[in-house]
Amino acid sequence: MNQRAKRVVLSTLTTVVAAASLTLATTTQASAIDKVPCSSGEFLQIDIHPTHGPTQPLCYANAGTLEFARGWWITKISTGNNRVQWHGDGRWQPDTPINKWTVFTWPNHPGGVSVTGIRIL
């Protein structure tokens, strides 16, 4: 291989490696909230009820955000080993996340509150 061809190949490889390392360095780790069986108090448990239906518990693990369909109401949040916020009225609430091992209810709203998302931190 002649000298010019070697330089072109080396330059191309250097560019590819630099681009790949930049991509790897700037990629953030994805986090995904997962639905799990309600078999352990360590997980986030929310008690929800659709507009027309009975209350049911749902449990989640791992950090992340989950959006809910409209018409769901939450009556209770048990955080387990998680810090949690819910999205309602256009913002994440409460401003300071609910601490681990906390049961959170809305005594002034016995039917719960309308929530559009939940976030495990």
C-alpha positions in Angstrom: 0.0 0.0 0.0 1.5 3.4 -0.9 2.1 6.1 1.6 -0.9 8.3 0.5 -3.4 5.4 0.8 -2.0 4.6 4.3 -2.6 8.2 5.4 -6.1 8.2 4.0 -7.0 5.0 5.9 -5.3 6.2 9.1 -7.2 9.5 8.9 -10.5 7.8 8.3 -10.0 5.4 11.2 -9.1 8.3 13.5 -12.2 10.2 12.5 -14.4 7.1 13.1 -12.9 6.3 16.5 -13.2 9.9 17.6 -16.8 10.1 16.5 -17.6 6.8 18.3 -15.9 7.9 21.5 -17.8 11.2 21.5 -21.1 9.4 21.0 -20.3 7.0 23.8 -19.2 9.8 26.1 -22.3 11.9 25.6 -24.9 9.1 25.7 -26.9 9.2 29.0 -27.9 5.9 30.6 -31.6 5.2 30.0 -33.8 4.5 32.9 -37.0 2.6 32.7 -39.7 2.1 35.2 -41.0 -1.5 35.2 -44.3 -3.0 36.4 -43.7 -5.8 38.9 -45.9 -8.0 41.0 -47.0 -6.4 44.3 -45.2 -9.1 46.3 -42.7 -7.0 48.2 -42.9 -3.8 50.2 -39.7 -2.6 48.6 -41.4 -1.5 45.4 -43.5 1.6 44.7 -47.2 0.7 45.1 -49.9 3.0 43.9 -53.6 2.4 44.4 -55.5 3.6 41.3 -59.0 3.6 40.1 -60.2 4.3 36.6 -63.1 6.7 36.3 -65.4 3.7 36.0 -63.9 0.8 37.9 -62.7 -0.6 41.2 -59.5 0.5 43.0 -56.5 -1.7 42.2 -52.9 -1.8 43.3 -50.1 -1.4 40.8 -46.4 -1.9 41.6 -43.3 -0.6 39.9 -39.5 -0.9 40.3 -36.5 1.0 38.9 -36.0 4.7 38.4 -37.9 6.3 35.6 -41.1 8.0 34.6 -44.4 6.5 33.6 -47.3 8.4 32.0 -50.9 7.4 32.8 -53.9 7.4 30.6 -56.5 10.0 31.4 -59.2 9.1 33.8 -57.0 7.4 36.4 -57.1 8.6 39.9 -54.5 7.7 42.7 -55.8 7.3 46.2 -52.5 6.1 47.8 -48.8 6.0 47.2 -46.6 3.6 49.2 -43.0 4.5 48.2 -41.2 1.4 49.4 -37.4 1.8 48.9 -37.9 4.7 46.5 -38.3 8.4 46.4 -41.3 9.4 44.3 -43.1 12.3 42.7 -46.4 12.4 40.8 -47.4 14.6 37.9 -50.7 16.5 38.3 -52.0 20.0 37.7 -49.2 20.5 35.1 -46.2 20.0 37.4 -44.2 17.4 39.4 -45.4 17.2 43.0 -44.5 17.5 45.7 -41.5 19.8 45.1 -39.5 17.7 47.5 -40.0 14.0 46.5 -41.8 11.7 48.9 -39.2 9.9 51.0 -38.5 6.2 51.1 -40.8 4.0 53.2 -43.7 6.5 53.2 -47.4 6.0 52.7 -48.9 9.1 51.1 -52.6 9.8 50.9 -54.9 12.7 50.2 -57.3 12.9 53.2 -59.0 16.0 51.8 -59.7 14.1 48.5 -61.1 10.7 49.5 -61.6 9.8 45.8 -57.9 10.5 45.1 -56.3 12.9 42.8 -56.0 12.9 39.0 -52.5 12.1 38.0 -50.9 12.1 34.6 -47.5 10.5 35.6 -45.4 9.0 38.3 -41.6 9.3 38.7 -39.3 7.1 40.7 -36.0 8.9 41.5 
